[in-house]
Amino acid sequence: MPQQHRLIALNPAAAPVLLGLNSSAIYVGIALGGGLGGLAQKWFAIVPAALGLPAAGVTTLALLCHLTTARHHAPAAPQPTLSTPEQAEV
């Protein structure tokens, strides 16, 4: 949900297209993850009980990638607005 709100905030006019692409990317990731995970189990003879350590490694890599690429936005300070000449003199 937060990702969808972020996409809509980026470009409200293109929200349907952005949300569709986001959903498609999620489904492609799920399919690739399952397929590649099955192939890795077969190629490297990994039993399901031994997947904890590789999963922790992938999770750590994803966290490091996120921490190095995420943008940190500080909240903008509100700017004073001068609506009348009397307020401008104060």
VENTARA-V637578 format. One record per pair of residues at least 12 apart in sequence whose C-alpha atoms are under 6 Angstrom apart, sorted by sequence separation. I is the first residue (numbers start at 0). J is the second residue. If there is no record, write none. Layout:
i=I j=J
i=I j=J
This chain:
none
